[in-house]
Amino acid sequence: MKIVIDRPRCEGHGLCEEAAPQLMHLDDDGELVLDREEISDADASLANAAVRVCPVAALRIA
């Protein structure tokens, strides 16, 4: 399982970072950085939470 960012759509709100800080963070420029693209089964609930809270639907799980 992977998290995929739609870069043009991402606005850097940071809600995904709050939902899954173990998986992603915003850099100094407000760009989302995935710390791990491959998501383990143990982290699937965090990844799903991050996808759900994104107000512009810039994240998806593939």
N, CA, C and O atoms as a Tripos MOL2 file, in Angstrom:
@<TRIPOS>MOLECULE
protein
  248   247    62     0     0
PROTEIN
NO_CHARGES

@<TRIPOS>ATOM
      1 N           0.8500   -1.1670    0.0000 N.3       1 MET1
      2 CA          0.0000    0.0000    0.0000 C.3       1 MET1
      3 C           0.9000    1.2370    0.0000 C.2       1 MET1
      4 O           1.9370    1.2620    0.6630 O.2       1 MET1
      5 N           0.4930    2.2520   -0.7460 N.am      2 LYS2
      6 CA          1.2520    3.5080   -0.8400 C.3       2 LYS2
      7 C           0.3340    4.7010   -0.6350 C.2       2 LYS2
      8 O          -0.8600    4.6410   -0.9290 O.2       2 LYS2
      9 N           0.9060    5.7860   -0.1270 N.am      3 ILE3
     10 CA          0.2170    7.0810   -0.1220 C.3       3 ILE3
     11 C           0.7380    7.8640   -1.3210 C.2       3 ILE3
     12 O           1.9430    7.9210   -1.5670 O.2       3 ILE3
     13 N          -0.1780    8.4610   -2.0540 N.am      4 VAL4
     14 CA          0.1690    9.2540   -3.2240 C.3       4 VAL4
     15 C          -0.3430   10.6730   -3.0120 C.2       4 VAL4
     16 O          -1.4880   10.8790   -2.6080 O.2       4 VAL4
     17 N           0.5210   11.6510   -3.2900 N.am      5 ILE5
     18 CA          0.1480   13.0690   -3.1720 C.3       5 ILE5
     19 C          -0.1350   13.6260   -4.5560 C.2       5 ILE5
     20 O           0.6500   13.4310   -5.4840 O.2       5 ILE5
     21 N          -1.2530   14.3140   -4.6930 N.am      6 ASP6
     22 CA         -1.5450   15.0810   -5.9040 C.3       6 ASP6
     23 C          -0.9500   16.4640   -5.6570 C.2       6 ASP6
     24 O          -1.6140   17.3430   -5.1080 O.2       6 ASP6
     25 N           0.3020   16.6520   -6.0650 N.am      7 ARG7
     26 CA          1.0460   17.8910   -5.7550 C.3       7 ARG7
     27 C           0.3270   19.1710   -6.1820 C.2       7 ARG7
     28 O           0.2590   20.1110   -5.3910 O.2       7 ARG7
     29 N          -0.2120   19.2420   -7.4030 N.am      8 PRO8
     30 CA         -0.8870   20.4950   -7.7840 C.3       8 PRO8
     31 C          -2.1010   20.8230   -6.9010 C.2       8 PRO8
     32 O          -2.4620   21.9880   -6.7330 O.2       8 PRO8
     33 N          -2.7110   19.7970   -6.3530 N.am      9 ARG9
     34 CA         -3.9040   19.9990   -5.5390 C.3       9 ARG9
     35 C          -3.5700   20.3440   -4.0820 C.2       9 ARG9
     36 O          -4.3310   21.0560   -3.4270 O.2       9 ARG9
     37 N          -2.4430   19.8470   -3.5750 N.am     10 CYS10
     38 CA         -2.0690   20.0400   -2.1710 C.3      10 CYS10
     39 C          -1.8360   21.5290   -1.8800 C.2      10 CYS10
     40 O          -1.1080   22.2150   -2.5970 O.2      10 CYS10
     41 N          -2.4750   22.0040   -0.8100 N.am     11 GLU11
     42 CA         -2.3620   23.4100   -0.4180 C.3      11 GLU11
     43 C          -1.6040   23.5970    0.8910 C.2      11 GLU11
     44 O          -1.4790   24.7220    1.3760 O.2      11 GLU11
     45 N          -1.1030   22.5190    1.4630 N.am     12 GLY12
     46 CA         -0.2940   22.6210    2.6740 C.3      12 GLY12
     47 C          -1.0550   22.9760    3.9310 C.2      12 GLY12
     48 O          -0.5100   23.6520    4.8040 O.2      12 GLY12
     49 N          -2.2990   22.5410    4.0520 N.am     13 HIS13
     50 CA         -3.0880   22.8380    5.2490 C.3      13 HIS13
     51 C          -2.5110   22.1900    6.4990 C.2      13 HIS13
     52 O          -2.6260   22.7420    7.5940 O.2      13 HIS13
     53 N          -1.8920   21.0280    6.3470 N.am     14 GLY14
     54 CA         -1.2560   20.3610    7.4760 C.3      14 GLY14
     55 C          -2.1500   19.4530    8.2970 C.2      14 GLY14
     56 O          -1.6960   18.8770    9.2850 O.2      14 GLY14
     57 N          -3.4030   19.3110    7.9130 N.am     15 LEU15
     58 CA         -4.2890   18.4260    8.6620 C.3      15 LEU15
     59 C          -3.8460   16.9770    8.5520 C.2      15 LEU15
     60 O          -3.9920   16.2100    9.5030 O.2      15 LEU15
     61 N          -3.3090   16.5990    7.4070 N.am     16 CYS16
     62 CA         -2.8140   15.2370    7.2230 C.3      16 CYS16
     63 C          -1.6150   14.9800    8.1340 C.2      16 CYS16
     64 O          -1.4670   13.8920    8.6910 O.2      16 CYS16
     65 N          -0.7790   15.9740    8.2750 N.am     17 GLU17
     66 CA          0.3850   15.8550    9.1570 C.3      17 GLU17
     67 C          -0.0690   15.6520   10.6090 C.2      17 GLU17
     68 O           0.5260   14.8650   11.3440 O.2      17 GLU17
     69 N          -1.1040   16.3510   11.0070 N.am     18 GLU18
     70 CA         -1.6340   16.1880   12.3610 C.3      18 GLU18
     71 C          -2.2290   14.8010   12.5500 C.2      18 GLU18
     72 O          -2.1230   14.2210   13.6310 O.2      18 GLU18
     73 N          -2.8580   14.2640   11.5020 N.am     19 ALA19
     74 CA         -3.4990   12.9510   11.5940 C.3      19 ALA19
     75 C          -2.4840   11.8090   11.5570 C.2      19 ALA19
     76 O          -2.7110   10.7530   12.1480 O.2      19 ALA19
     77 N          -1.3680   12.0220   10.8640 N.am     20 ALA20
     78 CA         -0.3920   10.9370   10.6950 C.3      20 ALA20
     79 C           1.0430   11.4660   10.7240 C.2      20 ALA20
     80 O           1.7590   11.3610    9.7280 O.2      20 ALA20
     81 N           1.4690   12.0330   11.8560 N.am     21 PRO21
     82 CA          2.8170   12.6150   11.9150 C.3      21 PRO21
     83 C           3.9360   11.5860   11.7500 C.2      21 PRO21
     84 O           5.0680   11.9500   11.4310 O.2      21 PRO21
     85 N           3.6320   10.3180   11.9620 N.am     22 GLN22
     86 CA          4.6340    9.2720   11.7760 C.3      22 GLN22
     87 C           4.9140    9.0090   10.3020 C.2      22 GLN22
     88 O           5.9330    8.4130    9.9530 O.2      22 GLN22
     89 N           4.0040    9.4570    9.4380 N.am     23 LEU23
     90 CA          4.1080    9.1450    8.0100 C.3      23 LEU23
     91 C           4.5030   10.3370    7.1450 C.2      23 LEU23
     92 O           5.0290   10.1570    6.0470 O.2      23 LEU23
     93 N           4.2520   11.5540    7.6320 N.am     24 MET24
     94 CA          4.4580   12.7260    6.7780 C.3      24 MET24
     95 C           4.6810   13.9760    7.6080 C.2      24 MET24
     96 O           4.3690   14.0150    8.7980 O.2      24 MET24
     97 N           5.2290   15.0040    6.9580 N.am     25 HIS25
     98 CA          5.4030   16.2990    7.6190 C.3      25 HIS25
     99 C           5.4390   17.3910    6.5560 C.2      25 HIS25
    100 O           5.6480   17.1200    5.3730 O.2      25 HIS25
    101 N           5.2340   18.6150    6.9950 N.am     26 LEU26
    102 CA          5.3730   19.7660    6.1070 C.3      26 LEU26
    103 C           6.7860   20.3040    6.2560 C.2      26 LEU26
    104 O           7.2910   20.4470    7.3690 O.2      26 LEU26
    105 N           7.4210   20.6000    5.1270 N.am     27 ASP27
    106 CA          8.7710   21.1590    5.1950 C.3      27 ASP27
    107 C           8.7020   22.6620    5.4710 C.2      27 ASP27
    108 O           7.6200   23.2090    5.6820 O.2      27 ASP27
    109 N           9.8370   23.3140    5.4690 N.am     28 ASP28
    110 CA          9.8880   24.7500    5.7840 C.3      28 ASP28
    111 C           9.1490   25.6180    4.7790 C.2      28 ASP28
    112 O           8.7890   26.7550    5.0840 O.2      28 ASP28
    113 N           8.9210   25.0880    3.5820 N.am     29 ASP29
    114 CA          8.1980   25.8290    2.5490 C.3      29 ASP29
    115 C           6.7130   25.4830    2.5170 C.2      29 ASP29
    116 O           5.9810   25.9700    1.6560 O.2      29 ASP29
    117 N           6.2680   24.6490    3.4460 N.am     30 GLY30
    118 CA          4.8580   24.2570    3.4780 C.3      30 GLY30
    119 C           4.5080   23.1360    2.5290 C.2      30 GLY30
    120 O           3.3300   22.8730    2.2890 O.2      30 GLY30
    121 N           5.5190   22.4640    1.9790 N.am     31 GLU31
    122 CA          5.2890   21.3360    1.0750 C.3      31 GLU31
    123 C           5.1970   20.0500    1.8810 C.2      31 GLU31
    124 O           5.9790   19.8290    2.8050 O.2      31 GLU31
    125 N           4.2460   19.2110    1.5280 N.am     32 LEU32
    126 CA          4.0960   17.9420    2.2120 C.3      32 LEU32
    127 C           5.2000   16.9760    1.7820 C.2      32 LEU32
    128 O           5.4740   16.8120    0.5930 O.2      32 LEU32
    129 N           5.8200   16.3490    2.7640 N.am     33 VAL33
    130 CA          6.8760   15.3690    2.5230 C.3      33 VAL33
    131 C           6.4330   14.0520    3.1450 C.2      33 VAL33
    132 O           6.0960   13.9910    4.3270 O.2      33 VAL33
    133 N           6.4380   13.0050    2.3360 N.am     34 LEU34
    134 CA          6.1360   11.6810    2.8680 C.3      34 LEU34
    135 C           7.4060   11.0930    3.4410 C.2      34 LEU34
    136 O           8.4110   10.9680    2.7420 O.2      34 LEU34
    137 N           7.3640   10.7330    4.7030 N.am     35 ASP35
    138 CA          8.5170   10.1000    5.3170 C.3      35 ASP35
    139 C           8.6240    8.6410    4.8860 C.2      35 ASP35
    140 O           9.7080    8.0600    4.8670 O.2      35 ASP35
    141 N           7.4860    8.0700    4.5430 N.am     36 ARG36
    142 CA          7.4240    6.7070    4.0120 C.3      36 ARG36
    143 C           6.3010    6.6390    3.0040 C.2      36 ARG36
    144 O           5.1460    6.8930    3.3460 O.2      36 ARG36
    145 N           6.6180    6.2990    1.7660 N.am     37 GLU37
    146 CA          5.5650    6.1160    0.7690 C.3      37 GLU37
    147 C           4.8810    4.7740    0.9430 C.2      37 GLU37
    148 O           3.6630    4.6700    0.8020 O.2      37 GLU37
    149 N           5.6650    3.7410    1.2510 N.am     38 GLU38
    150 CA          5.1010    2.4120    1.4870 C.3      38 GLU38
    151 C           4.5190    2.3730    2.8910 C.2      38 GLU38
    152 O           5.2050    2.6880    3.8630 O.2      38 GLU38
    153 N           3.2740    1.9920    2.9930 N.am     39 ILE39
    154 CA          2.5790    1.9730    4.2730 C.3      39 ILE39
    155 C           2.3730    0.5250    4.7090 C.2      39 ILE39
    156 O           1.8640   -0.3000    3.9500 O.2      39 ILE39
    157 N           2.7690    0.2350    5.9230 N.am     40 SER40
    158 CA          2.5650   -1.1110    6.4690 C.3      40 SER40
    159 C           1.1040   -1.2700    6.8880 C.2      40 SER40
    160 O           0.3730   -0.2910    7.0350 O.2      40 SER40
    161 N           0.7030   -2.5100    7.0760 N.am     41 ASP41
    162 CA         -0.6540   -2.7600    7.5570 C.3      41 ASP41
    163 C          -0.8850   -2.0970    8.9070 C.2      41 ASP41
    164 O          -1.9920   -1.6470    9.2010 O.2      41 ASP41
    165 N           0.1610   -2.0370    9.7280 N.am     42 ALA42
    166 CA          0.0450   -1.4220   11.0510 C.3      42 ALA42
    167 C          -0.2310    0.0800   10.9610 C.2      42 ALA42
    168 O          -0.8590    0.6500   11.8530 O.2      42 ALA42
    169 N           0.2360    0.7210    9.8890 N.am     43 ASP43
    170 CA          0.0440    2.1690    9.7250 C.3      43 ASP43
    171 C          -1.1260    2.5130    8.8080 C.2      43 ASP43
    172 O          -1.3450    3.6860    8.5050 O.2      43 ASP43
    173 N          -1.8680    1.5260    8.3710 N.am     44 ALA44
    174 CA         -2.9710    1.7660    7.4300 C.3      44 ALA44
    175 C          -4.0230    2.7010    8.0090 C.2      44 ALA44
    176 O          -4.5640    3.5370    7.2860 O.2      44 ALA44
    177 N          -4.3250    2.5770    9.2950 N.am     45 SER45
    178 CA         -5.3530    3.4500    9.8820 C.3      45 SER45
    179 C          -4.8850    4.9020    9.9100 C.2      45 SER45
    180 O          -5.6890    5.8130    9.7130 O.2      45 SER45
    181 N          -3.5830    5.1310   10.1540 N.am     46 LEU46
    182 CA         -3.0440    6.5000   10.1060 C.3      46 LEU46
    183 C          -3.1400    7.0640    8.6930 C.2      46 LEU46
    184 O          -3.5480    8.2100    8.5000 O.2      46 LEU46
    185 N          -2.7670    6.2630    7.7200 N.am     47 ALA47
    186 CA         -2.8200    6.7070    6.3260 C.3      47 ALA47
    187 C          -4.2450    7.0450    5.9220 C.2      47 ALA47
    188 O          -4.4830    8.0650    5.2740 O.2      47 ALA47
    189 N          -5.1860    6.2030    6.2960 N.am     48 ASN48
    190 CA         -6.5910    6.4650    5.9710 C.3      48 ASN48
    191 C          -7.0860    7.7280    6.6520 C.2      48 ASN48
    192 O          -7.8550    8.4860    6.0600 O.2      48 ASN48
    193 N          -6.6630    7.9670    7.8770 N.am     49 ALA49
    194 CA         -7.0650    9.1880    8.5850 C.3      49 ALA49
    195 C          -6.5320   10.4200    7.8650 C.2      49 ALA49
    196 O          -7.2450   11.4140    7.7300 O.2      49 ALA49
    197 N          -5.2930   10.3670    7.4030 N.am     50 ALA50
    198 CA         -4.7010   11.4970    6.6870 C.3      50 ALA50
    199 C          -5.4660   11.7780    5.3980 C.2      50 ALA50
    200 O          -5.7180   12.9350    5.0630 O.2      50 ALA50
    201 N          -5.8300   10.7360    4.6860 N.am     51 VAL51
    202 CA         -6.5970   10.9020    3.4470 C.3      51 VAL51
    203 C          -7.9510   11.5380    3.7420 C.2      51 VAL51
    204 O          -8.3850   12.4420    3.0280 O.2      51 VAL51
    205 N          -8.6110   11.0730    4.7810 N.am     52 ARG52
    206 CA         -9.9470   11.5750    5.1190 C.3      52 ARG52
    207 C          -9.9650   13.0430    5.5160 C.2      52 ARG52
    208 O         -10.9220   13.7490    5.2000 O.2      52 ARG52
    209 N          -8.9330   13.5170    6.1970 N.am     53 VAL53
    210 CA         -8.9740   14.8920    6.7040 C.3      53 VAL53
    211 C          -8.4990   15.9310    5.6900 C.2      53 VAL53
    212 O          -8.6570   17.1290    5.9250 O.2      53 VAL53
    213 N          -7.9320   15.5080    4.5890 N.am     54 CYS54
    214 CA         -7.4480   16.4840    3.6000 C.3      54 CYS54
    215 C          -8.6310   17.2290    2.9850 C.2      54 CYS54
    216 O          -9.4780   16.6070    2.3450 O.2      54 CYS54
    217 N          -8.7050   18.5430    3.1630 N.am     55 PRO55
    218 CA         -9.8590   19.2940    2.6680 C.3      55 PRO55
    219 C          -9.9010   19.4490    1.1470 C.2      55 PRO55
    220 O         -10.9410   19.8070    0.5940 O.2      55 PRO55
    221 N          -8.7970   19.1890    0.4740 N.am     56 VAL56
    222 CA         -8.7840   19.3280   -0.9890 C.3      56 VAL56
    223 C          -8.5750   17.9940   -1.6860 C.2      56 VAL56
    224 O          -8.3310   17.9590   -2.8920 O.2      56 VAL56
    225 N          -8.6670   16.8990   -0.9470 N.am     57 ALA57
    226 CA         -8.5310   15.5370   -1.4900 C.3      57 ALA57
    227 C          -7.2360   15.3630   -2.2890 C.2      57 ALA57
    228 O          -7.2440   14.8300   -3.3980 O.2      57 ALA57
    229 N          -6.1320   15.8190   -1.7090 N.am     58 ALA58
    230 CA         -4.8450   15.7350   -2.3890 C.3      58 ALA58
    231 C          -4.0870   14.4320   -2.0860 C.2      58 ALA58
    232 O          -3.0180   14.1860   -2.6450 O.2      58 ALA58
    233 N          -4.6390   13.6180   -1.2130 N.am     59 LEU59
    234 CA         -4.0050   12.3540   -0.8780 C.3      59 LEU59
    235 C          -4.8970   11.2010   -1.2730 C.2      59 LEU59
    236 O          -6.1240   11.3000   -1.2280 O.2      59 LEU59
    237 N          -4.2580   10.0870   -1.6670 N.am     60 ARG60
    238 CA         -4.9990    8.8700   -1.9060 C.3      60 ARG60
    239 C          -4.1050    7.6860   -1.5770 C.2      60 ARG60
    240 O          -2.8790    7.7980   -1.5380 O.2      60 ARG60
    241 N          -4.7340    6.5760   -1.3490 N.am     61 ILE61
    242 CA         -4.0050    5.3440   -1.0870 C.3      61 ILE61
    243 C          -4.1010    4.4750   -2.3250 C.2      61 ILE61
    244 O          -5.1780    4.2590   -2.8800 O.2      61 ILE61
    245 N          -2.9530    3.9870   -2.7380 N.am     62 ALA62
    246 CA         -2.9180    3.1440   -3.9420 C.3      62 ALA62
    247 C          -2.3980    1.7660   -3.5810 C.2      62 ALA62
    248 O          -2.2880    0.9000   -4.4490 O.2      62 ALA62
@<TRIPOS>BOND
     1     1     2 1
     2     2     3 1
     3     3     4 2
     4     3     5 am
     5     5     6 1
     6     6     7 1
     7     7     8 2
     8     7     9 am
     9     9    10 1
    10    10    11 1
    11    11    12 2
    12    11    13 am
    13    13    14 1
    14    14    15 1
    15    15    16 2
    16    15    17 am
    17    17    18 1
    18    18    19 1
    19    19    20 2
    20    19    21 am
    21    21    22 1
    22    22    23 1
    23    23    24 2
    24    23    25 am
    25    25    26 1
    26    26    27 1
    27    27    28 2
    28    27    29 am
    29    29    30 1
    30    30    31 1
    31    31    32 2
    32    31    33 am
    33    33    34 1
    34    34    35 1
    35    35    36 2
    36    35    37 am
    37    37    38 1
    38    38    39 1
    39    39    40 2
    40    39    41 am
    41    41    42 1
    42    42    43 1
    43    43    44 2
    44    43    45 am
    45    45    46 1
    46    46    47 1
    47    47    48 2
    48    47    49 am
    49    49    50 1
    50    50    51 1
    51    51    52 2
    52    51    53 am
    53    53    54 1
    54    54    55 1
    55    55    56 2
    56    55    57 am
    57    57    58 1
    58    58    59 1
    59    59    60 2
    60    59    61 am
    61    61    62 1
    62    62    63 1
    63    63    64 2
    64    63    65 am
    65    65    66 1
    66    66    67 1
    67    67    68 2
    68    67    69 am
    69    69    70 1
    70    70    71 1
    71    71    72 2
    72    71    73 am
    73    73    74 1
    74    74    75 1
    75    75    76 2
    76    75    77 am
    77    77    78 1
    78    78    79 1
    79    79    80 2
    80    79    81 am
    81    81    82 1
    82    82    83 1
    83    83    84 2
    84    83    85 am
    85    85    86 1
    86    86    87 1
    87    87    88 2
    88    87    89 am
    89    89    90 1
    90    90    91 1
    91    91    92 2
    92    91    93 am
    93    93    94 1
    94    94    95 1
    95    95    96 2
    96    95    97 am
    97    97    98 1
    98    98    99 1
    99    99   100 2
   100    99   101 am
   101   101   102 1
   102   102   103 1
   103   103   104 2
   104   103   105 am
   105   105   106 1
   106   106   107 1
   107   107   108 2
   108   107   109 am
   109   109   110 1
   110   110   111 1
   111   111   112 2
   112   111   113 am
   113   113   114 1
   114   114   115 1
   115   115   116 2
   116   115   117 am
   117   117   118 1
   118   118   119 1
   119   119   120 2
   120   119   121 am
   121   121   122 1
   122   122   123 1
   123   123   124 2
   124   123   125 am
   125   125   126 1
   126   126   127 1
   127   127   128 2
   128   127   129 am
   129   129   130 1
   130   130   131 1
   131   131   132 2
   132   131   133 am
   133   133   134 1
   134   134   135 1
   135   135   136 2
   136   135   137 am
   137   137   138 1
   138   138   139 1
   139   139   140 2
   140   139   141 am
   141   141   142 1
   142   142   143 1
   143   143   144 2
   144   143   145 am
   145   145   146 1
   146   146   147 1
   147   147   148 2
   148   147   149 am
   149   149   150 1
   150   150   151 1
   151   151   152 2
   152   151   153 am
   153   153   154 1
   154   154   155 1
   155   155   156 2
   156   155   157 am
   157   157   158 1
   158   158   159 1
   159   159   160 2
   160   159   161 am
   161   161   162 1
   162   162   163 1
   163   163   164 2
   164   163   165 am
   165   165   166 1
   166   166   167 1
   167   167   168 2
   168   167   169 am
   169   169   170 1
   170   170   171 1
   171   171   172 2
   172   171   173 am
   173   173   174 1
   174   174   175 1
   175   175   176 2
   176   175   177 am
   177   177   178 1
   178   178   179 1
   179   179   180 2
   180   179   181 am
   181   181   182 1
   182   182   183 1
   183   183   184 2
   184   183   185 am
   185   185   186 1
   186   186   187 1
   187   187   188 2
   188   187   189 am
   189   189   190 1
   190   190   191 1
   191   191   192 2
   192   191   193 am
   193   193   194 1
   194   194   195 1
   195   195   196 2
   196   195   197 am
   197   197   198 1
   198   198   199 1
   199   199   200 2
   200   199   201 am
   201   201   202 1
   202   202   203 1
   203   203   204 2
   204   203   205 am
   205   205   206 1
   206   206   207 1
   207   207   208 2
   208   207   209 am
   209   209   210 1
   210   210   211 1
   211   211   212 2
   212   211   213 am
   213   213   214 1
   214   214   215 1
   215   215   216 2
   216   215   217 am
   217   217   218 1
   218   218   219 1
   219   219   220 2
   220   219   221 am
   221   221   222 1
   222   222   223 1
   223   223   224 2
   224   223   225 am
   225   225   226 1
   226   226   227 1
   227   227   228 2
   228   227   229 am
   229   229   230 1
   230   230   231 1
   231   231   232 2
   232   231   233 am
   233   233   234 1
   234   234   235 1
   235   235   236 2
   236   235   237 am
   237   237   238 1
   238   238   239 1
   239   239   240 2
   240   239   241 am
   241   241   242 1
   242   242   243 1
   243   243   244 2
   244   243   245 am
   245   245   246 1
   246   246   247 1
   247   247   248 2
@<TRIPOS>SUBSTRUCTURE
     1 MET1         2 RESIDUE 1 A MET
     2 LYS2         6 RESIDUE 1 A LYS
     3 ILE3        10 RESIDUE 1 A ILE
     4 VAL4        14 RESIDUE 1 A VAL
     5 ILE5        18 RESIDUE 1 A ILE
     6 ASP6        22 RESIDUE 1 A ASP
     7 ARG7        26 RESIDUE 1 A ARG
     8 PRO8        30 RESIDUE 1 A PRO
     9 ARG9        34 RESIDUE 1 A ARG
    10 CYS10       38 RESIDUE 1 A CYS
    11 GLU11       42 RESIDUE 1 A GLU
    12 GLY12       46 RESIDUE 1 A GLY
    13 HIS13       50 RESIDUE 1 A HIS
    14 GLY14       54 RESIDUE 1 A GLY
    15 LEU15       58 RESIDUE 1 A LEU
    16 CYS16       62 RESIDUE 1 A CYS
    17 GLU17       66 RESIDUE 1 A GLU
    18 GLU18       70 RESIDUE 1 A GLU
    19 ALA19       74 RESIDUE 1 A ALA
    20 ALA20       78 RESIDUE 1 A ALA
    21 PRO21       82 RESIDUE 1 A PRO
    22 GLN22       86 RESIDUE 1 A GLN
    23 LEU23       90 RESIDUE 1 A LEU
    24 MET24       94 RESIDUE 1 A MET
    25 HIS25       98 RESIDUE 1 A HIS
    26 LEU26      102 RESIDUE 1 A LEU
    27 ASP27      106 RESIDUE 1 A ASP
    28 ASP28      110 RESIDUE 1 A ASP
    29 ASP29      114 RESIDUE 1 A ASP
    30 GLY30      118 RESIDUE 1 A GLY
    31 GLU31      122 RESIDUE 1 A GLU
    32 LEU32      126 RESIDUE 1 A LEU
    33 VAL33      130 RESIDUE 1 A VAL
    34 LEU34      134 RESIDUE 1 A LEU
    35 ASP35      138 RESIDUE 1 A ASP
    36 ARG36      142 RESIDUE 1 A ARG
    37 GLU37      146 RESIDUE 1 A GLU
    38 GLU38      150 RESIDUE 1 A GLU
    39 ILE39      154 RESIDUE 1 A ILE
    40 SER40      158 RESIDUE 1 A SER
    41 ASP41      162 RESIDUE 1 A ASP
    42 ALA42      166 RESIDUE 1 A ALA
    43 ASP43      170 RESIDUE 1 A ASP
    44 ALA44      174 RESIDUE 1 A ALA
    45 SER45      178 RESIDUE 1 A SER
    46 LEU46      182 RESIDUE 1 A LEU
    47 ALA47      186 RESIDUE 1 A ALA
    48 ASN48      190 RESIDUE 1 A ASN
    49 ALA49      194 RESIDUE 1 A ALA
    50 ALA50      198 RESIDUE 1 A ALA
    51 VAL51      202 RESIDUE 1 A VAL
    52 ARG52      206 RESIDUE 1 A ARG
    53 VAL53      210 RESIDUE 1 A VAL
    54 CYS54      214 RESIDUE 1 A CYS
    55 PRO55      218 RESIDUE 1 A PRO
    56 VAL56      222 RESIDUE 1 A VAL
    57 ALA57      226 RESIDUE 1 A ALA
    58 ALA58      230 RESIDUE 1 A ALA
    59 LEU59      234 RESIDUE 1 A LEU
    60 ARG60      238 RESIDUE 1 A ARG
    61 ILE61      242 RESIDUE 1 A ILE
    62 ALA62      246 RESIDUE 1 A ALA
